[in-house]
Amino acid sequence: MKKIISYSFVLGAALACTWLHADDEIKLKKSCLKDYPAVLGESNPELLSIYAKLCDKKNKERKNELLIQAASQFQKNGQNFKSLQVINELESNNIKNNTVTDIKFLAALGIADSALQYMKQQESRYLNAEDTYPAAIKFSEDVKKSIPTSIVEKRVDEAEVARKAEAKERWLRDKAAKDKAAKEKWLRDKAAKDRATKGGKTGKASGGATVTNSPAPSASSGPTPFKGL
């Protein structure tokens, strides 16, 4: 009996959550959809929430702010054409700022990338040399000229770190080579001294006296053939 009551309670709670979720679903009025056709047919909760606020007369002063949010949400959802549609509406009302420009840039970039992927995967071709490739190269060059200062500074720092690391590695290699050469010279000198010492001891042991080799006579030590002339 207790088990039946427990199962009934769980089932009732689950149904209550389902009904609550259904009640929480955002439904836009026809008048709202007429004013903002971009949201027609959309089911994304974030978008519906933004447009619900847009259609609320209490948020009349926040219209441009909410439209920017809508454009951003469309772009994040990959709906770049709708994002640009909203951006065009904002710009037609002379609403221009950094956020609007950034959303416009990302949406346009998404459209360009989508076209490129379609070109490669569906049409099995690449950019053409007459217009699309030159345009892409120009865009790439413009991007290189627009690198954020923070990234430029980071690259400079990384290059400096790499330069110092390379200099240290080169110093260590030179030091190792010098140490090796010095050690080899020390070993050669030591071996020469050991041989000389050993040779001296052998001479004393065999003759009782050290045999000293006379230097080879030079040409000037003998009689000069032109002496007396």
C-alpha positions in Angstrom: 0.0 0.0 0.0 2.8 2.4 0.9 4.6 1.6 -2.4 1.4 2.4 -4.4 1.1 5.7 -2.6 4.8 6.5 -3.2 4.5 5.7 -7.0 1.4 7.8 -7.2 3.1 10.7 -5.5 6.1 10.5 -7.9 3.8 10.3 -11.0 1.8 13.3 -9.7 4.9 15.4 -9.2 6.2 14.5 -12.7 2.9 15.5 -14.3 2.8 18.7 -12.3 6.3 19.6 -13.6 5.1 18.9 -17.1 2.1 21.1 -16.8 4.2 23.9 -15.2 6.7 23.7 -18.1 3.9 23.9 -20.6 2.5 27.0 -18.7 5.9 28.6 -18.8 6.3 28.3 -22.6 6.5 31.7 -24.2 3.9 32.5 -26.8 4.0 35.7 -28.7 0.9 37.6 -29.8 0.0 38.0 -33.4 0.5 41.7 -33.2 4.1 41.1 -31.9 4.8 38.7 -34.8 3.5 41.3 -37.2 5.7 44.0 -35.8 8.8 41.7 -35.7 8.4 39.1 -38.5 12.0 37.9 -38.0 10.9 35.9 -35.0 8.1 34.2 -36.8 8.4 30.4 -36.6 11.1 30.6 -34.0 11.1 28.3 -30.9 14.4 29.2 -29.3 13.6 30.2 -25.7 16.2 33.0 -25.5 14.9 34.6 -28.7 11.2 34.3 -27.6 12.1 35.8 -24.3 13.8 38.8 -25.9 10.9 39.4 -28.3 8.4 39.0 -25.5 10.2 41.9 -23.8 10.2 43.9 -27.0 6.5 43.5 -27.4 5.9 44.6 -23.8 5.1 48.3 -23.8 6.9 48.7 -20.5 10.2 48.1 -22.3 9.6 50.7 -25.0 12.7 52.7 -24.0 14.8 49.5 -24.3 13.7 48.7 -27.8 17.2 49.2 -29.4 19.0 47.4 -26.6 16.6 44.4 -27.0 17.0 44.4 -30.8 20.7 44.3 -30.4 20.3 41.3 -28.1 18.0 39.6 -30.7 20.6 40.2 -33.5 23.3 38.7 -31.3 21.1 35.7 -30.4 20.3 35.1 -34.1 24.0 35.2 -34.9 24.9 32.8 -32.1 22.2 30.4 -33.4 23.8 30.4 -36.8 20.9 32.4 -38.3 23.1 35.0 -39.8 20.7 36.3 -42.4 18.1 37.1 -39.8 20.8 38.7 -37.6 21.7 41.0 -40.5 18.0 41.7 -41.0 17.8 43.0 -37.5 21.1 44.9 -37.8 19.8 46.6 -41.0 16.7 47.7 -39.0 18.9 49.2 -36.3 21.2 51.0 -38.7 18.2 52.4 -40.6 17.3 54.1 -37.3 20.9 55.4 -37.1 21.7 53.0 -34.2 25.4 52.3 -34.7 28.0 51.2 -32.0 30.8 48.8 -31.5 28.4 45.9 -30.5 26.3 46.4 -33.6 29.4 46.4 -35.8 30.8 43.3 -34.2 27.6 41.4 -34.6 27.4 42.5 -38.3 31.0 41.4 -38.8 30.4 37.9 -37.3 27.1 37.4 -39.2 28.7 38.4 -42.5 31.7 36.2 -41.8 29.4 33.3 -41.0 27.6 33.8 -44.3 30.9 33.9 -46.2 32.2 30.8 -44.5 29.0 28.9 -45.2 29.2 29.8 -48.9 32.8 28.7 -49.0 32.0 25.3 -47.4 29.1 24.8 -49.8 31.4 25.7 -52.7 33.9 23.0 -51.6 31.5 20.3 -50.4 28.5 20.6 -52.7 29.9 22.2 -55.8 33.4 20.5 -55.6 35.2 23.6 -56.6 37.5 26.3 -55.1 37.6 30.1 -55.2 38.1 31.5 -58.7 41.1 33.6 -59.7 39.0 36.4 -61.2 37.1 37.8 -58.2 36.4 35.5 -55.2 40.1 34.6 -54.4 41.4 38.2 -54.7 38.5 39.4 -52.5 39.5 36.7 -49.9 43.1 37.7 -50.1 42.3 41.4 -49.5 40.1 40.5 -46.6 42.9 38.3 -45.1 45.3 41.2 -45.4 42.9 43.6 -43.8 42.4 41.2 -40.9 46.2 41.0 -40.4 46.3 44.8 -40.2 43.5 44.7 -37.6 45.1 42.3 -35.0 44.1 43.4 -31.5 46.9 45.2 -29.5 46.7 42.5 -26.8 47.5 39.8 -29.3 50.3 41.8 -30.9 51.9 42.4 -27.4 51.5 38.8 -26.6 53.3 37.8 -29.8 56.1 40.3 -29.1 56.5 38.8 -25.6 56.5 35.3 -27.0 59.1 36.3 -29.6 61.3 37.9 -26.9 61.0 34.7 -24.7 61.9 32.6 -27.7 64.9 34.9 -28.5 66.2 34.6 -25.0 65.7 30.9 -24.9 67.6 30.5 -28.2 70.4 32.8 -26.9 70.7 30.7 -23.7 70.8 27.5 -25.7 73.5 28.9 -28.0 75.5 30.0 -24.9 75.2 26.6 -23.4 76.3 24.9 -26.6 79.3 27.2 -26.9 80.2 26.7 -23.2 79.9 22.9 -23.6 82.2 23.0 -26.7 84.8 25.1 -24.9 84.7 22.9 -21.8 85.1 19.8 -24.0 88.0 21.4 -25.9 89.7 22.5 -22.6 89.2 19.0 -21.1 90.7 17.3 -24.2 93.7 19.7 -24.1 94.2 19.0 -20.4 94.1 15.3 -21.0 96.6 15.6 -23.9 98.9 17.7 -21.8 98.6 15.3 -18.9 99.3 12.3 -21.1 102.4 14.1 -22.5 103.7 14.8 -19.0 103.0 11.2 -17.9 105.0 9.9 -20.9 107.9 12.3 -20.2 108.0 11.3 -16.6 107.8 7.6 -17.5 110.6 8.0 -20.1 112.9 9.8 -17.5 112.4 7.0 -15.0 113.2 4.3 -17.6 116.4 6.1 -18.6 117.6 6.3 -15.0 116.8 2.7 -14.4 118.7 1.4 -17.4 121.9 3.5 -17.4 122.0 5.2 -14.1 122.0 8.5 -15.8 119.6 10.4 -17.8 120.4 10.4 -21.5 119.9 13.7 -22.9 119.4 13.9 -26.6 121.5 16.6 -28.2 119.7 18.9 -30.5 120.2 18.3 -34.2 123.0 20.5 -35.5 121.9 23.4 -37.5 123.4 24.5 -40.7 125.1 27.4 -39.0 126.9 25.3 -36.4 129.4 23.7 -38.8 132.2 25.3 -40.7 131.0 27.8 -43.1 132.1 26.9 -46.6 132.6 30.6 -47.5 134.7 31.4 -44.5 138.0 33.1 -45.3 136.7 34.3 -48.7 
